[in-house]
Amino acid sequence: MSKVELKMPKMGESISEATILNWLKNVGDTVEEDETILEVATDKVDSEVPAPCSGVITEIRCQVNEVVEIGRVIAIIDADAESAIPSQKSEETKTAEKPKSVPETSVRSESRTTSNFELQASGTNDGFLSPLVISIAKKENVTIEELQSIAGTGTEGRIRKSDLIQYVKNRKYPLPSRPQSQAQAQIPKSTYKAPPISFEEGKDRIVEMDRMRTMIADHMVYSKHTSPHVTSYIEVDVTNMVNWRNEAKIAFQEKHGEKLTFTPIFVEAVAKAIQEYPMINVSVDGKKIVVHKDINVGMATALPSGNLIVPVVRNADEKNLFGLAKNVNHLANSARNNALKPDEIGGSTFTISNVGTFGSLMGTPIINQPEVAILALGIIKKRPEVITTDKGDEIAIRSMMYLSLSFDHRVVDGFLGGSFLRKVGDELEAFDINREI
């Protein structure tokens, strides 16, 4: 019998694990090559996993809601089987393969001896610690109490390898291990009581957060707890940019087959500013600053569900306006149709958020970790402004907008943040109205 292993596929840059959402096939079912077998989710996006070959599923090794490492075998397919197992036998097989009712922690723990450490740690966060995290914790003498204090950035708050390594780098000394009851007794109790939430039966209603909204909420809280946010503002005159775009958009689409929005122009200005101020294009790793060579600009984009996602324009500094417009349009359309691929929403080094799309004058955006800055673009409004001409000061109708930059004050000071923001503004104000399309 030719057995083919179905492995958890690579889901994109920096993604090391995925959660199984739903099996669309069972043991004994026949599958065709490239037919979808299961649905999985990462902390970035949901995806479908296709069959690597035609055959019959003979074994399913991972269950729904289990967090699986990339590359791990999750099912076995018999490629030589010509037809599915007979109906009666299939039912028997399904019954035999169906996991018994056991705690979720037991299902997720692979066939291995469970130590006392692992049993105690199983109560941490959502009740699951990967074997790799447990191994690192043992090696670094991280106690149960320390593990329980770590805020996980993985799916549903799970502690990832990076979370633990970051904690080990920053901790000043290991906490002594002590009984759980004693540890809880020594935790200072807050005197603050959360205000009660009023709920009127028949009037108010409860809406459960979906998985993506929960992750967004966790990510935003994590960012505010991690980075001391500072926001700077400037006002820019974008009259030349607006006039040129309005005059060139029809010819641009006829020539290139792509719509010309303001977004690729904003991305172009940001990429140029980053080239002059590369220390805004960094991440913080403990006491080290990681300076990114690539300039990958994320675009905060609203999904049809109302949730937010950040597709990425990679190597924005290497693309001309047509290349940026094509890339931006593709990402925006894919986001609207829920068709973004994992590698299209990971690896951003700087993010922009066009709050003006919703009519906002300006915004105070929250940094998209692990970046150190995010730019909000306000609505473009026409209003009378005093301008200086050869004849002196005059009042003219100009297209004005606010730019606001939130930055991480751990590594970005006012000079760098203000200089970068001013450079973006200068690029937009000095827009060349004679440029070719």
C-alpha positions in Angstrom: 0.0 0.0 0.0 1.4 3.4 -1.0 0.9 5.7 2.0 1.1 9.5 1.4 1.6 11.8 4.3 -0.5 14.9 4.5 1.6 17.5 6.3 0.6 20.9 7.7 1.7 23.1 4.8 3.7 26.3 5.1 1.3 29.1 5.6 3.6 32.1 5.0 6.6 33.9 6.4 7.1 33.7 10.2 4.1 31.4 10.7 5.2 28.3 12.6 1.8 26.7 13.5 -1.8 26.6 12.6 -5.1 25.6 14.3 -7.3 23.0 12.7 -10.8 24.5 12.3 -12.7 21.7 10.5 -12.2 18.4 8.8 -14.2 18.2 5.6 -13.3 14.5 5.1 -13.3 11.5 7.5 -11.4 8.3 7.7 -12.5 6.0 4.9 -13.6 8.9 2.6 -12.3 9.0 -1.0 -10.5 12.2 -2.0 -9.3 13.6 -5.4 -6.0 15.3 -5.9 -6.3 19.1 -4.9 -9.7 18.5 -3.3 -10.0 20.4 0.0 -9.7 18.1 3.0 -9.6 20.5 5.9 -9.7 24.1 7.0 -7.0 25.7 9.1 -6.4 29.0 10.7 -3.3 31.0 11.7 -3.1 34.2 13.6 -3.2 35.9 10.2 -5.7 34.2 8.0 -7.9 31.1 7.4 -6.9 28.7 4.7 -8.0 25.4 3.0 -5.6 22.5 2.8 -5.9 20.4 -0.4 -5.2 16.7 -0.9 -1.7 16.0 -2.3 -3.0 13.0 -4.2 -6.1 10.9 -5.0 -6.9 8.0 -2.7 -8.6 7.1 0.6 -8.0 8.7 4.0 -6.8 5.9 6.3 -5.8 7.9 9.3 -6.4 11.3 10.8 -3.8 12.2 13.4 -4.9 15.7 14.6 -8.3 16.9 15.8 -10.3 20.0 15.5 -9.0 22.9 17.6 -5.6 21.3 17.8 -2.6 23.6 17.3 -0.2 21.9 14.8 3.4 22.8 13.9 4.1 23.5 10.2 5.4 20.3 8.6 3.8 17.9 11.1 1.9 14.9 9.6 -1.8 15.4 10.1 -3.3 12.6 8.0 -2.4 9.5 5.9 -3.8 8.9 2.4 -3.7 5.5 0.7 -2.9 6.5 -2.9 -3.4 2.9 -4.2 -7.0 2.5 -3.0 -9.4 2.6 -6.0 -12.5 3.2 -4.0 -13.7 4.2 -0.6 -14.0 1.6 2.1 -17.5 0.0 2.0 -20.2 2.0 3.9 -20.6 -0.4 6.8 -16.8 -0.8 7.2 -16.4 3.0 6.9 -18.8 3.6 9.8 -17.0 1.0 11.9 -13.7 2.7 11.1 -15.0 6.1 11.9 -16.3 4.8 15.2 -12.9 3.2 15.9 -11.0 6.3 14.9 -13.3 8.7 16.8 -11.3 10.0 19.8 -12.6 9.2 23.2 -13.9 12.0 25.4 -10.7 13.2 27.0 -9.5 16.6 28.2 -8.3 18.7 25.3 -4.8 18.9 26.8 -4.5 15.1 26.6 -5.5 15.2 22.9 -2.9 17.9 22.1 -0.1 16.2 24.0 1.5 13.7 21.7 2.2 10.1 22.7 4.8 10.8 25.3 5.3 10.5 29.1 3.8 13.5 30.8 6.0 14.9 33.6 4.7 16.6 36.7 5.9 19.9 35.2 3.7 19.4 32.1 0.7 18.5 34.2 1.0 21.7 36.2 1.7 23.8 33.2 -1.3 22.4 31.3 -3.4 24.9 33.3 -1.5 27.8 31.8 -3.4 30.2 29.5 -5.8 28.1 27.3 -4.7 24.7 28.8 -2.0 24.0 26.2 1.7 24.3 26.0 3.6 22.9 23.1 6.4 20.4 23.7 8.9 22.9 22.4 7.8 25.6 24.9 7.9 23.0 27.8 11.4 21.9 26.7 12.7 25.5 26.6 11.0 26.3 30.0 12.8 23.3 31.6 16.1 24.2 30.0 15.9 27.8 31.2 14.5 26.9 34.7 11.3 28.8 34.1 8.9 28.0 36.8 5.2 27.3 36.5 4.4 30.7 38.1 6.5 32.5 35.5 4.8 30.6 32.6 1.4 31.6 33.9 2.5 35.3 34.0 3.6 35.3 30.3 1.1 36.9 27.9 1.0 34.6 24.9 0.8 36.1 21.4 -0.3 32.9 19.7 -3.8 31.8 18.7 -6.2 32.2 21.7 -3.4 33.6 23.8 -1.2 30.5 23.6 2.4 30.9 24.6 4.7 30.6 21.6 8.4 30.0 21.5 9.1 33.7 20.7 7.1 34.7 23.8 9.1 32.5 26.1 12.5 33.5 24.6 11.6 37.2 24.9 10.6 36.6 28.5 13.8 34.8 29.3 15.9 37.6 27.7 14.2 40.3 29.8 13.7 38.6 33.2 16.2 39.8 35.8 16.2 36.7 37.9 14.2 33.4 38.0 11.4 33.2 40.5 11.7 30.5 43.1 9.3 27.6 42.5 6.6 27.3 45.1 3.3 25.6 45.6 0.5 27.0 43.5 -1.6 28.0 46.5 1.3 29.9 48.0 2.0 31.6 44.7 -1.6 32.8 44.4 -1.5 34.0 48.0 1.6 36.2 47.3 0.0 37.9 44.3 -1.1 41.4 45.3 -4.8 41.9 44.9 -6.1 44.9 43.1 -8.5 47.1 45.0 -10.1 48.2 41.7 -13.4 46.6 40.8 -14.5 46.6 37.2 -17.8 48.5 36.9 -20.8 46.3 36.2 -22.2 46.2 32.7 -25.9 46.8 32.7 -28.0 44.5 30.5 -31.7 44.8 29.9 -33.4 41.6 28.8 -35.5 42.1 25.7 -33.7 45.3 24.7 -29.9 44.6 24.8 -28.3 41.7 23.0 -25.1 39.8 23.3 -22.8 39.4 20.3 -19.9 36.9 20.6 -16.6 38.1 19.2 -15.6 36.0 16.2 -12.1 34.5 16.1 -10.6 37.4 14.0 -12.1 40.1 16.2 -10.7 38.3 19.3 -7.3 38.2 17.8 -7.5 41.9 16.8 -8.5 42.8 20.3 -5.6 40.8 21.8 -3.1 42.3 19.3 -4.2 45.9 20.0 -4.0 45.4 23.8 -0.6 43.7 23.4 0.7 46.6 21.3 -0.4 49.3 23.9 1.1 47.3 26.7 4.4 46.8 24.8 5.1 50.1 23.1 4.8 53.5 24.8 2.8 55.3 22.0 3.5 58.9 21.0 1.5 60.5 18.2 2.7 63.5 16.1 0.6 65.5 13.6 1.2 67.7 10.6 -1.0 69.3 8.0 -0.1 69.1 4.3 -1.2 70.8 1.1 -1.9 68.0 -1.4 -3.5 70.2 -4.1 -1.0 69.3 -6.8 -1.2 65.6 -6.0 -5.1 65.7 -6.1 -5.3 67.7 -9.3 -2.7 65.4 -11.1 -4.5 62.2 -10.0 -7.9 63.5 -11.0 -6.6 64.5 -14.5 -4.5 61.3 -15.0 -6.7 58.6 -13.6 -8.7 57.9 -16.9 -5.5 57.9 -19.1 -3.7 55.8 -16.4 -6.5 53.1 -16.5 -6.6 53.1 -20.3 -2.8 52.7 -20.6 -2.2 50.2 -17.7 -5.6 48.6 -17.1 -5.5 49.6 -13.4 -7.4 52.1 -11.4 -5.3 54.9 -9.9 -6.3 55.6 -6.3 -4.4 57.8 -3.8 -3.1 54.8 -1.9 -0.2 53.9 -4.2 0.9 57.5 -4.1 0.9 57.4 -0.3 2.8 54.2 -0.3 5.4 55.7 -2.7 5.9 58.7 -0.4 6.3 56.5 2.6 8.8 54.3 0.9 10.9 57.3 -0.1 10.8 58.7 3.4 11.9 55.3 4.9 14.9 55.3 2.6 16.0 58.6 4.1 15.1 57.6 7.7 15.8 53.8 7.9 15.6 53.7 11.7 11.8 54.0 11.4 11.8 50.7 9.5 12.9 48.5 12.5 11.6 46.1 15.2 12.6 45.7 18.8 14.0 42.4 20.0 14.7 42.7 23.7 17.6 45.1 24.0 18.4 44.9 20.3 17.0 46.9 17.3 16.4 44.9 14.1 16.9 47.2 11.1 14.9 45.8 8.1 16.5 46.1 4.7 13.2 45.4 2.9 10.6 48.1 2.9 7.3 46.3 3.2 4.3 48.6 3.6 1.2 47.2 5.2 -2.2 48.7 4.3 -4.8 48.5 7.1 -7.9 47.3 5.1 -11.5 46.8 6.2 -13.0 43.4 5.4 -16.7 42.9 4.5 -17.3 41.5 8.0 -16.2 44.8 9.5 -12.9 43.3 10.8 -9.5 44.6 9.9 -6.6 43.0 8.0 -3.2 44.3 6.9 -2.2 43.1 3.4 1.4 44.0 2.5 3.1 45.8 -0.4 6.5 44.1 -0.5 9.6 46.0 -1.5 7.6 49.1 -2.1 10.8 51.1 -2.8 11.5 48.9 -5.8 8.2 49.5 -7.6 7.2 52.4 -9.8 3.7 54.0 -9.6 2.2 51.4 -12.0 3.7 48.5 -10.0 2.4 50.0 -6.8 -1.1 50.6 -8.2 -1.3 47.0 -9.5 -0.1 45.6 -6.2 -2.4 47.8 -4.1 -5.5 47.0 -6.3 -4.8 43.3 -6.2 -4.5 43.3 -2.4 -7.6 45.5 -1.9 -9.7 43.3 -4.2 -8.5 40.1 -2.5 -9.3 41.5 0.9 -12.9 42.4 -0.1 -13.4 38.8 -1.5 -11.7 37.1 1.5 -9.1 35.7 -1.0 -5.8 37.0 0.6 -3.0 34.4 0.7 -1.0 33.9 3.9 2.2 35.4 2.3 0.2 38.5 1.4 -0.5 39.5 5.0 2.7 38.9 6.8 6.1 40.5 7.0 5.2 44.2 7.0 7.8 46.6 8.4 5.7 49.8 8.4 1.9 50.3 8.2 -0.4 53.0 6.9 -4.1 53.4 7.8 -6.3 55.6 5.6 -8.8 56.8 8.2 -9.9 59.5 5.8 -11.8 56.8 3.8 -14.4 56.8 6.6 -14.5 60.6 6.8 -12.1 61.0 9.7 -10.2 64.2 9.9 -7.3 62.5 11.6 -6.5 59.5 13.8 -4.3 58.1 16.6 -3.4 54.7 15.2 -2.1 51.8 17.3 1.2 50.4 16.2 1.1 47.1 14.3 3.5 44.9 16.3 6.4 44.2 15.8 6.7 47.4 13.9 7.6 50.7 15.6 5.5 53.2 13.7 2.2 53.6 11.9 0.9 56.4 9.7 -2.7 57.6 9.6 -4.0 59.5 6.6 -6.9 61.8 7.2 -9.6 62.9 4.8 -8.7 65.4 2.0 -10.8 68.5 2.3 -10.9 71.7 0.3 -10.8 74.9 2.2 -9.5 78.5 1.9 -5.8 78.8 2.9 -3.3 81.6 2.9 -0.5 80.9 0.4 2.6 82.9 -0.6 2.9 83.8 -4.3 5.1 86.2 -6.3 2.5 88.8 -5.5 2.6 88.2 -1.8 0.1 86.4 0.5 -3.1 85.4 -1.1 -6.2 83.3 -0.1 -6.8 80.3 -2.3 -8.9 77.1 -2.3 -6.5 74.2 -1.5 -6.8 70.5 -0.9 -5.6 69.9 2.7 -5.1 66.8 4.8 -3.7 65.8 8.2 -1.1 63.1 8.7 -0.6 61.5 12.1 2.3 59.2 13.1 2.2 57.0 16.1 5.6 55.7 17.1 7.3 53.5 19.7 9.1 55.9 22.1 11.4 53.1 23.2 13.4 53.4 20.0 11.9 56.4 18.1 12.4 59.8 19.6 10.6 63.0 18.7 13.4 64.1 16.3 13.3 60.9 14.3 9.5 60.6 14.4 8.9 64.3 13.5 11.6 64.3 10.8 10.1 61.2 9.1 6.6 62.5 9.3 7.7 65.9 7.8 9.5 64.0 5.0 6.3 62.1 4.0 4.5 65.5 4.0 7.2 67.1 1.9 7.0 64.3 -0.7 3.2 64.7 -1.0 3.4 68.5 -1.2 6.2 68.5 -3.7 4.3 66.1 -6.0 5.5 66.5 -9.6 2.5 67.5 -11.7 4.5 66.9 -14.9 5.3 63.2 -14.2 4.5 60.7 -16.8 1.8 58.1 -16.2 
